[in-house]
Amino acid sequence: MQTAVYAPVFHDYSDPGRLVELACAAELAGYDAFFVWDHLAIEPSGLLEIADATIVLAAIAQATRRIRFGAMITPLARRRPWKLAKELNTLDRLSGGRVMLGVGLGEPAMVEFAAFGEDPSAKVRARRLDEGLAILDPLLQGETVNHHGEYYQLTNARLTPSSVQRPRMPIWVAASLPAQAGLRRAARWDGCFPIKVPPVIAEGTVSQAAWPEWWLSPAETADALACVRALRGNDGPYAFTATGRATAESSTAASALLRDYHAAGANWWLEWIDDAPGTYEQTLRMISRGAPHL
């Protein structure tokens, strides 16, 4: 089971230098990957300081040598697919082929989309995500794209150089349960990042106090994976993630927790970082103690 640190980009972690320091610590501690959130804003006032994920990932690419990294997840509906493709291929070359991509609808929609004049409708975001992926995939591979869709029009569009990874970097798709649409979408790509529907509080913000409510139990993980497998069949290697805080437990309890999720079919563990103010030093010590393992 591979392990990753899953770090926020706000509160103590809005300082890009701190995120780079955490990524370097994760590499030394034996983690396989380091993922960051990708947000413009999380609460309506805009006063919560948030780092830009792409700039942070570029710094991590330079500061590390082994660990894989990426944004988990990027709301593709608010990105131009060709600009994202250029950024990703550049990051992949800068890092020697270590980039991973997570995509999803993006939340909270009223803050991340409506506030900037974008349609926050889940149906519109889903259609833009699917159409964006159809464009992003060939652009990452250096192919010429002719696309005439609902939202995007491309004529003889090509971006070079392509990614170091072949045919491109892995694409994981977020799935917000209990809805099944995300699982169906994830089954068409390289991995699935399942969560439960996030608890939304007043004015469209996301309740940070209820993060554990986002995490699937081992039984829920097994059910979600069964759905994806039924759609995919045995179509090659596939990444299926489980998330939580194993390092808050003893090493024995952490190993038992990972064993439960591994038995349910998960092959990636994402260690969810406590994002509360004043937790940075605690997080750095936690990461430095070493990655949880089976």
PESULWO-V940343 format. One record per residue. N is the residue number from 1. RES is the residue in one small letter. PSI is psi in degrees with one decimal (NA if undefined). Layout:
[[N & RES & PSI] [N & RES & PSI]]
This chain:
[[1 & m & 124.7] [2 & q & 152.3] [3 & t & 148.1] [4 & a & 151.2] [5 & v & 135.6] [6 & y & 99.6] [7 & a & 137.9] [8 & p & 171.6] [9 & v & 26.2] [10 & f & 179.1] [11 & h & -129.2] [12 & d & -21.8] [13 & y & 11.5] [14 & s & -13.0] [15 & d & 111.5] [16 & p & -31.9] [17 & g & -34.9] [18 & r & -39.5] [19 & l & -38.1] [20 & v & -41.7] [21 & e & -40.8] [22 & l & -40.4] [23 & a & -41.8] [24 & c & -40.4] [25 & a & -39.8] [26 & a & -39.1] [27 & e & -46.7] [28 & l & -30.0] [29 & a & -2.7] [30 & g & 6.3] [31 & y & 153.6] [32 & d & -24.4] [33 & a & 162.4] [34 & f & 116.6] [35 & f & 144.5] [36 & v & 153.7] [37 & w & 161.7] [38 & d & 102.1] [39 & h & 151.6] [40 & l & -45.4] [41 & a & 155.1] [42 & i & -30.6] [43 & e & 153.7] [44 & p & -30.3] [45 & s & -25.5] [46 & g & 5.7] [47 & l & -16.5] [48 & l & 116.6] [49 & e & 132.8] [50 & i & 132.7] [51 & a & 151.6] [52 & d & 126.0] [53 & a & -42.3] [54 & t & -42.4] [55 & i & -41.3] [56 & v & -43.4] [57 & l & -34.9] [58 & a & -41.2] [59 & a & -39.7] [60 & i & -38.4] [61 & a & -38.7] [62 & q & -32.8] [63 & a & -16.0] [64 & t & 167.9] [65 & r & -27.3] [66 & r & -42.4] [67 & i & 142.8] [68 & r & 160.4] [69 & f & 163.1] [70 & g & 178.6] [71 & a & 137.6] [72 & m & 88.1] [73 & i & 159.4] [74 & t & 124.4] [75 & p & 93.3] [76 & l & -26.4] [77 & a & -22.8] [78 & r & 14.0] [79 & r & 148.0] [80 & r & 121.3] [81 & p & -35.9] [82 & w & -34.5] [83 & k & -41.2] [84 & l & -40.6] [85 & a & -42.8] [86 & k & -42.9] [87 & e & -45.9] [88 & l & -44.2] [89 & n & -35.5] [90 & t & -44.1] [91 & l & -38.9] [92 & d & -39.1] [93 & r & -39.2] [94 & l & -34.2] [95 & s & -1.7] [96 & g & 30.3] [97 & g & 45.0] [98 & r & 6.1] [99 & v & 143.3] [100 & m & 151.4] [101 & l & 128.4] [102 & g & 136.1] [103 & v & 157.5] [104 & g & -173.1] [105 & l & -37.2] [106 & g & 128.7] [107 & e & 153.8] [108 & p & 132.4] [109 & a & -36.7] [110 & m & -30.2] [111 & v & -42.3] [112 & e & -23.7] [113 & f & -62.2] [114 & a & -39.6] [115 & a & -22.6] [116 & f & 18.1] [117 & g & 12.9] [118 & e & 149.1] [119 & d & 119.4] [120 & p & -2.8] [121 & s & 134.3] [122 & a & -37.5] [123 & k & -41.6] [124 & v & -44.1] [125 & r & -38.1] [126 & a & -42.4] [127 & r & -40.8] [128 & r & -37.0] [129 & l & -48.4] [130 & d & -43.0] [131 & e & -38.1] [132 & g & -40.7] [133 & l & -37.6] [134 & a & -27.4] [135 & i & -43.3] [136 & l & -43.8] [137 & d & -56.6] [138 & p & -31.0] [139 & l & -38.6] [140 & l & -27.9] [141 & q & 3.4] [142 & g & 16.6] [143 & e & 157.5] [144 & t & 132.1] [145 & v & 127.4] [146 & n & 114.7] [147 & h & 127.6] [148 & h & 91.7] [149 & g & -162.3] [150 & e & -35.8] [151 & y & -23.9] [152 & y & 142.0] [153 & q & 113.5] [154 & l & 135.8] [155 & t & 116.2] [156 & n & 44.5] [157 & a & 129.7] [158 & r & 141.9] [159 & l & 128.1] [160 & t & 152.3] [161 & p & 160.4] [162 & s & -178.1] [163 & s & 159.4] [164 & v & -43.1] [165 & q & 146.1] [166 & r & 134.9] [167 & p & -16.3] [168 & r & 179.4] [169 & m & 154.8] [170 & p & 142.9] [171 & i & 116.0] [172 & w & 146.1] [173 & v & 132.0] [174 & a & 144.6] [175 & a & 119.1] [176 & s & 110.4] [177 & l & 153.6] [178 & p & -2.2] [179 & a & 147.4] [180 & q & -9.6] [181 & a & -40.4] [182 & g & -38.4] [183 & l & -40.5] [184 & r & -40.6] [185 & r & -44.1] [186 & a & -33.6] [187 & a & -19.7] [188 & r & -5.7] [189 & w & -146.8] [190 & d & -9.4] [191 & g & 166.5] [192 & c & 133.7] [193 & f & 87.9] [194 & p & 138.6] [195 & i & 164.7] [196 & k & 161.0] [197 & v & 123.4] [198 & p & 141.8] [199 & p & 121.3] [200 & v & 131.6] [201 & i & -167.1] [202 & a & 143.1] [203 & e & 24.1] [204 & g & 11.0] [205 & t & 163.8] [206 & v & 132.1] [207 & s & 109.6] [208 & q & -22.2] [209 & a & -13.6] [210 & a & 27.5] [211 & w & -43.5] [212 & p & -22.7] [213 & e & -15.5] [214 & w & -22.6] [215 & w & 137.6] [216 & l & 144.9] [217 & s & 166.1] [218 & p & -40.2] [219 & a & -41.9] [220 & e & -35.7] [221 & t & -45.3] [222 & a & -41.0] [223 & d & -43.6] [224 & a & -42.7] [225 & l & -37.2] [226 & a & -38.6] [227 & c & -45.6] [228 & v & -43.1] [229 & r & -36.7] [230 & a & -32.4] [231 & l & -35.1] [232 & r & -30.0] [233 & g & -143.2] [234 & n & 52.5] [235 & d & 65.9] [236 & g & -177.9] [237 & p & 148.8] [238 & y & 140.1] [239 & a & 130.8] [240 & f & 121.5] [241 & t & 153.2] [242 & a & 147.3] [243 & t & 154.6] [244 & g & -159.5] [245 & r & 86.2] [246 & a & -32.8] [247 & t & -9.8] [248 & a & -12.1] [249 & e & 173.2] [250 & s & 163.1] [251 & s & -36.2] [252 & t & -44.5] [253 & a & -37.4] [254 & a & -43.6] [255 & s & -40.3] [256 & a & -39.7] [257 & l & -46.7] [258 & l & -36.0] [259 & r & -39.4] [260 & d & -43.3] [261 & y & -35.9] [262 & h & -39.7] [263 & a & -29.2] [264 & a & -10.2] [265 & g & -6.3] [266 & a & 139.8] [267 & n & 4.4] [268 & w & 136.0] [269 & w & 124.6] [270 & l & 112.3] [271 & e & 109.6] [272 & w & 118.3] [273 & i & 138.1] [274 & d & 117.5] [275 & d & 1.9] [276 & a & 147.3] [277 & p & 140.0] [278 & g & 14.3] [279 & t & -0.2] [280 & y & -51.4] [281 & e & -39.1] [282 & q & -41.5] [283 & t & -42.2] [284 & l & -42.1] [285 & r & -41.1] [286 & m & -46.1] [287 & i & -42.5] [288 & s & -21.7] [289 & r & -17.2] [290 & g & 154.3] [291 & a & 143.3] [292 & p & 153.1] [293 & h & 161.5] [294 & l & NA]]
